[in-house]
Amino acid sequence: TEIYTLSLHDALPISGLGHKGRVEHAQGNGRFRPIGSREDGHSSVLPERHRAGRKCPTAGDHPTPYWSQRSYVGDFIYWRWYAWEWKEEWNRYTDGLLAAYESNESWKNHEDDLAMFLGRCRRRNIRLVVVVFPMLRLQDRSRDATTKVAQFFESKGVDVINLADRLPKGVPVSELVANSTDDHPSAKFHEYVAELISGTLRRPADAPK
């Protein structure tokens, strides 16, 4: 089984934010990395209002301080400071991601990347199941983007689990995300998604969708 993940944050920069519409497979780890990204971490295609300001730090280029690594209390304090300190930049980054889906040129480039990804799976006889995650705290704003991705794969006959339409009913967003400062899906939500994937894989690939 080969599993690849392309999220709004990972997939869009491949082309939707101006990375020349090409991806390169990194041998051995099953990840795709963008080609042609600017060294400062911003895309030259993003509107200037989305590119201005500091680059948002990530875990890779902004390691946590020693005192937060050695103390639960320190870690708690550090990540709440981090969320406050970088809020404006993350909001600008999110605006840029979603704006890219509104650009016909950016979306066409992104479609090319998705088609390349699909073609690689089919050449290797890999059964592809696409899981589309919305931005859990911005479900309405990210719906156009998730719908475009879902419809692309559905039009190619691929099994798609569009979570924008299949979120667990009656569960507050606070239980879908990791915590108040981390909007990644929670462990509980991942369990729910795993059941959806399992159910899809148990169904024959040629079964009516």
Long-range contacts (C-beta under 8 A, 24 or more apart in sequence): 2-30, 2-121, 2-124, 2-126, 3-30, 4-30, 4-31, 4-32, 4-117, 6-32, 6-117, 7-133, 8-97, 8-133, 8-135, 8-142, 8-145, 9-97, 11-110, 11-113, 11-114, 11-149, 12-97, 12-100, 12-101, 12-110, 13-37, 13-43, 14-110, 14-113, 15-106, 15-109, 15-110, 15-112, 15-113, 16-97, 16-100, 16-101, 16-103, 16-106, 16-107, 16-109, 16-110, 17-43, 17-45, 17-46, 17-96, 17-97, 17-100, 17-106, 18-43, 18-44, 18-45, 18-46, 18-106, 19-43, 20-109, 21-109, 21-110, 21-112, 21-113, 22-113, 23-113, 23-116, 23-117, 25-120, 32-117, 43-96, 45-100, 45-103, 45-106, 46-96, 46-99, 46-100, 47-96, 47-99, 49-92, 50-92, 50-93, 50-95, 50-96, 50-99, 51-96, 52-92, 53-88, 53-89, 53-92, 54-86, 54-89, 55-89, 56-86, 56-89, 56-90, 56-93, 57-86, 79-181, 79-182, 80-180, 80-181, 82-181, 83-180, 83-181, 94-135, 94-138, 97-145, 98-141, 98-142, 98-144, 98-145, 101-144, 101-145, 101-148, 102-144, 107-148, 111-152, 114-149, 114-152, 114-153, 118-153, 118-156, 118-158, 127-159, 127-201, 127-205, 128-153, 128-158, 128-159, 129-158, 129-159, 129-160, 129-161, 129-197, 129-200, 129-201, 130-158, 130-159, 130-160, 130-161, 131-160, 131-161, 131-163, 131-193, 131-196, 131-197, 132-160, 132-161, 132-162, 132-163, 132-164, 133-163, 133-185, 134-163, 134-164, 134-167, 135-183, 136-173, 136-176, 136-177, 136-183, 136-185, 136-189, 137-173, 137-177, 137-183, 139-164, 139-167, 159-200, 159-205, 159-209, 161-193, 161-196, 161-197, 161-200, 163-193, 166-196, 168-192
